[in-house]
Amino acid sequence: MRALRERNFRLYWLGQAVSNTGNWMQVVALGWFILQLNGSPIALGWLGLAQFLPIVTLSLVGGVLADRFPRRSLLLVTQSSAMLLACLLALLAWSGKPPLWSLLLIAALSSIVTSIDNPARQAFLGDLVGKEAMLNAVALNAGVYNGAAVIGPSLAGLLLLRLGAASCFALNALSFLAVIIALLLIVPGNQSHVVPEYRTKDIAPASSTKRASSIPAFWNLRHERTIIAVLAIAAVVSLLGRPYLLLLPAFAKTVQHVGPQGLGLMTAASGLGSLAGALLLATLTSSKRLERLLLVCSVSFGLMLLLFALTSTLLLALLLLAGCGMGATMSMMVANTMLQTQAPAGMRGRVMSLYALIAAGFTQAGVLLISGLSILINLSGASVVAALAVALAVILGVRSITYASRSVAQEPGVTS
C-alpha cells in the first residue's frame, strides 16, 4: 500500500474513515425520515433536487477555489460548516415532525458546502501522494468511503429503530471532528496546495484575462478526447445507475416490504460490494489498460442493477446489491484515476470539480428522473430502463476512448 507510507495521507485517510461513517448514517436516516414524513417516493426525488441544484451551480466554482486557495484550509472551512449543518438537522429532527421544506433547505445548504468540498478533497489527494501512488490512493480513499458504507447504514438501521433519526444526525456531527483534527495535524511541507503556474505550456494560466473561466480549456489539453469521454461515461453511470442507492428507502418499502433494519441491510450490502471493489483495485500495481477495466466494471454494474430491479426476494436482492456496489464503485474509481493522472497539476482542481459535479450532482438529478418515471411505469420498470441505458452508453464511450488513444498515438512526435 504505497500511499499509506505517507504520514499526511495516513492521517487524512483515518479521519475520512470516521467522518464517512457518520455521513452514511445521515444519508440513510434522512431518506427514511423524509419518506416517513411524506410517504411517497417522489419526496426522495425532491430531496435529490434540493441536493442537485447547488452542486450544478457551484461545483465548478469549487474547482476554481481548489486551485486558488490552500486546499487544507479550504477543507477545514467546509468540514466545519458541514458539522454545524448536521447539528441543525439533529435539532430539527428532535423537535418532532419538522416541515418537509426545512429538511430540504438543510439538504440544499449541505450540498452548497459539498460543492466546494468535493473538488478540494479530490485534488487534495494529489497533494498528499505522488503520481505513481495515485491509483493506490484513490482506491484506498474509496475503500474507506465504502467501508463506512457498510458500517454506517447498519448502525443507522439500529438507531432508527431504537432512538430515531435525530441520533444519526447528531453522531454524524460528532464524526466531523475526526477529519478536522486530521487536517490540523497534517504538515503542509512540500505539498503543492496552490500551483502558481501550469506545467503544460500550451495552457493559459487560470488568471489569464482571456480565458478566466471555471471550466477547464479542454481544447488545449493534449488528451482532450479521452478526458471528455471518461467524463461522459461517469455522467451516465452517475445519472442513471448510481441513483439506486438513494432510492433504496423506496425499494425497501414498496418492493422488498421491509423496515429500517432491512433498509440498513440493503445499504450495507451495497457498501460491502463497494468495499470489495475498492480493495480489489487497491491491489493493482499497474494503471495500464484502464479503459478496458472501465468497460467491464460499468457494463457489469448495469447488468447487476437490472437484475436487482426485477427481484422481490430480499436475499437475492442483497447479493445483487453487493454486485451493484462493486460495479459502481470500481467504475467511478477507474474514471477518477484516469482524470487525476491526465489532468495538468495546475488545473487538477477544476478538472476534478467537473468530476465531482458528475459524481454527486448527476446522481441527485437521476433520483428525481427515475422517481418521476416510476410514477408512470413503477420503480422497478424505471430502474430496468436506466440499467439498460448505462450498459449501452458505456460501450459507446469506451469505444470513443480507444479511438482517441489511437489517434493521439498516431500524432507526429507522439510515442506510446
N, C-alpha and C positions, 0 to 999 in steps of 0.2 A: 504494500500500500504506500506508494511513493509520496502521495500528497500528505499523509499523516506524519511524515518526517518533519514537516514544517510546523514549528511551535504555534505560529499565528493561526494556521489552518486548523490545527487541533482544537484550539480554544474556540474558534468560531463554530466548528463542527459540533462540539459538545453543547455549546449554547443553543444552537439550532435544534438539537435533539430534544431539549426540554421545551423550547418555545413552540416547536411544531406539534408536539403532543397536545399542548393546550389549544393550539389553533384548530386541530382536528376535532377536539371535543366541542369547540364552539360551532364549527361547521355543521356537525351532526345535530347538536342541540338547537341551533337556530332554525334549521329546516323543519325539525319536528315541532318546535314551539309554534312556528308560524302556521304549520299545517293544522295543528290542534286548535288554534285560534280561528282559522278561516274555514278549514275543512275541504278545500278544493286544491287540486294540483296546480291550478293556474296561479295560486298565491305564491308558489315556488317560482313561477315564471316572473311575477312582479319582483320577487327578491332578486332573481337573476338580472332583471333590467336595472334595478337600483344599483347593483354592483357593476354592471357592464358600462353604463354611460360615463361615469368618472374615469374609468380605465381607458375608454376610447378617446376621450378628450384630453387626458393628461399624461398618458404613458410616454408619449414622445417628448413632452416637456421634461418628464422624469429622466429620460435618456440624456437630454442636454445638461440637466443638473448633475447627473452622474459623471459627466465629462468635465464639468466646470468646477466642482467643489470636491473637497476631500471626501471620499466615499464612506470612510469610517464615521466621520462627523455627521454625514447625511443619514446614515443608518441609525445612529444614536437618536436623532430627532424623530425619525419615522417610527422606530420601535417604541419610544416613549409615548408618542401620540396614540399608537395602536393600543397600548396598555391602558391609557385613560379612557378610550372608547369602549374597551371591554368592561371596564369598571362601570361605565354608564349603562351599558347593556344589562349588566347584572342587577343594577338598581331598578331599571325598568321592569325586569322580569320579577323581582321581589315585590314590586308594587301590586302585583295581581295579574290583571289582564290588560296590558297596555294596548293602545290602538295600533293597528297594523302600520299606519303611516310613521309612527315613531320608531318602530323596528326597522322599517325600510330606510328611514333617514340615517340611523346609526350605520346600517349596512352601506349606504352611499358614502358617508364620511369615512368609513373604514376603507372603502375602495379608493377614495382620494389619496389616503395615506399609502395604500398598496401600490398605486400607480407611480408614486415617487420611490417607494421602497424596492419594488421588483427589479427595475433596471440597475439600481445601485448594488443590490445583492448579487445579481448575475455577473455584473462587471467586476465586483469585488473579488470573486474567485480568481480572476486573472491577476489581481494584485497580491494574492497570497501564495500562489504557486507558479512555477514556470510552465511554459507551453508544453513541455514534454510530459508534464503530470496533469494536464488539463482534463483528459478523459477520465482519469482516476479520480480527480477532484469532483468533477461533475457527477460521476457515478456514486461516490461516497456521499455527496451532498443530497442527491436524490434518494440514496439508501436511507439516510437518517430521516428524511422527509416521509418516506413511505413506511419506515419502521414505526414512526409516530402515527401513521395512518392505520396501523394495526392496534396499537395500544390506546390511542386517543378515542376512537369510536367505541371500543369495548368498555372503557371507563365511562364514556358518555351514556352508553346504554344502561349501565348500572345506576349512575347518578340520576338520570332522567326518571327512572322508575322509583327511586327512593327519596331523592332530595329536590328534583325539579331542574329546569333548565338554568335557573339563576346560579346554581352551584358550578355548572360547567363554565359559564361566562366568568365567574369570579376566579376560578382556577386558571383559566386562560390568561387573565390579567396578571396573576402572580407569575406565570411561566415566562412572561416577557423579561423579568428580572435576570434570568439566566443569560439571555443573549446580550442584554445591556451590559452586564458585568463582563462577559467575554470580550465585547468590543472595547471596553475600558482597559482591559488587560493586554490587548493586542499592541505590540510595539510597532509603530509605523516603519521604522528602519528604512530599508531601501524600496519599500512598496511604492509603485508609481500611481498614487491615488489620482493625480491630475497630470495628464500627459501634455506638456506645453506645446508640442508640435507633432505633426503626423510623421510617421516613419515611411510613408509612401508619398514620394514627391509629387505624384500626379493628383493628389487630393488636396483641395484647398483647406486651410485652417478653418476651424469652427467659427473663428471670429471674423472671417472674411466678410466684408460688406456685400460682396456679390452673391455669396451663397450661404448667408446666415440662415440656417433652417434647422428644425428639429429632425427633419427626415434626411438620413444619410444619402449622399450623392451616389446612388448605385451605379449610375452611368460612368463613374470614374473608377469603380472597383474592377480589378482585373478578373475576378471570379463572379462578376455580377449575376450572370445567369444561374449559376449554381446557388448563390445566396437567395435569389428570388424564388427559385424552385423549392428550396428547402423551406422557406417561409410559407410558401403556398401549401405545401404538404402539411406543415404544422397547423396552418389555418383550418384546413379541412378536418384534421383529426380533432382539433380543439372545438370547432363549431358543431360538428355532427357526431363525434364519437365520445369525447370526454364528458359531455353533459349528463351521461348516465349516472355519474357519481352523485351529482347534486339532485338528481331525480329519484334517488334510492328511497327517500321517505314515501314518495308516491308509489313506487314499486312495492315497497313493504306493505303499504296499507291496502292497495287496490288489486295487486296481482298475487303476492305471497300471503296476504292476510295475516301479518304478524305485527307485534307491538314494538316498543322501544328496544327490547333485548334482541329481537330478530333483526331490527334495523342495525343495531350495533354489530351483530354477527356479519351481516351483509357488507357493511362498510369495512369491517376488519378483514373480511375475506379478500376484498379488492386491494386493501392495503398490504396484505400478506403477499399477494401476487406481485404487487409493485415492488415490494422489498426484495423479493426473489429476483426480479428482473434487474433491479439496481445492483444487487450483489453479483449477479452474473456478468454484467457489463464491467464492474469494478475489477474483475479477474482478467479482462482482456489487456494484452500488452501492446497491441498494435491498433493504430487508428486508420488502417488502410481498408478500402472497400466498404466504407461506411454506408454508401448508397444502397448496397445490397442488403445490408443489415436493416436499414430503414424500411426497405420494401417488405422483407419477411415479417418484421415486427408489426408494421402498420396493417398489412393485409390480415395477419393472424388476429390482430385486435378486432378488425371489422367482423371477422367470422365468429369470434367468441361473443361479441356483442349481439350479433344476430341470433345466435342460439340462446343467449340469456333472455332476450326479449320474448322468445317463444315458449319458455318453460314456466310452469307454475309449481314445480317441485322445489322446495327450499334447498335440500341437499345438493341437487344438481345445479341450482342457481348459485350456490356458494362456490362450487368448483369452477363454474363458468366465470363468475366474478373475479376469481383469482387469476384466470386467464386474461380477462379484460384488463385487470390492473397491471399485469406483467406486460402485455402488449402496448398499452397506452403509455406507460412509464418509459419503456425502452425506446419507443418511437420518439418521444419528446426529448429524451436524453441524447439520442444519437443526433437529432436535429440541433440541439443545443451545442453539442461538441463541434459539429461541422461549422456552425456560425462562429463560435468562440475562436476557433483556430484559423479561420479565414478572414475575419474582420481585422482591419488595422487597429493597433493599440489605441490610437487617439480617437477612434470612432466606435470602439467596442461598446461604450455605454449606450450610444444611440442605436447601434445595430441590435443590441440586446433589449433595448426599450421596445423595438418592434416585436421581438420575440415575446417579451413579457406581455405586450398588448394582445398578441395572439393567444398565448398560453392561458391568460386569465380572462381578458375581455371577451374573446370569442366564445369561450366556454359558457360564460354568463348569458351571452346572446343566444347561444344554442339551447340553453334551458328554456328560454321564452319561446323560441321557434318550435322545439319539439313538444313542449307542453301545450302550445297553441294547436299544433297539428293533432295532438292526442284528443282534442275535443271533437275532431271530425272522424278520426279512424281508431281511436283508443290508444293508450300509451304504448302497448306492445307493438302495434302496427307502425306507429310513428318511429319507434326505435329501429324496427327492421329496415324501413326506408333509409334511415340515417346510416345504418351499418353498411348497407349495400353501396351507398354513395361514397363512404370512406374508402372502401376497398377499390372502387373504380378510380377515384381521384388519385389515390396513392400510386397505383400502377402507372397512370399517365405522368405523374410528377417525377417518379424515379426515371422513367424513360427520358424525360427532359433533362434531368441531371446528368445522365450518362452521355447524352448528346452534347451537352455543354462542356463536359470534361474532355471529350474527344476533340471538340472544336478548339479549346484552349491549348491542348497538346500539339495541335497542328499549326498553331500560330508561329510565325518566324521568330526565332530566338527563344522559344519555349521548349524546355526539355522535361521529360517525365521522370 
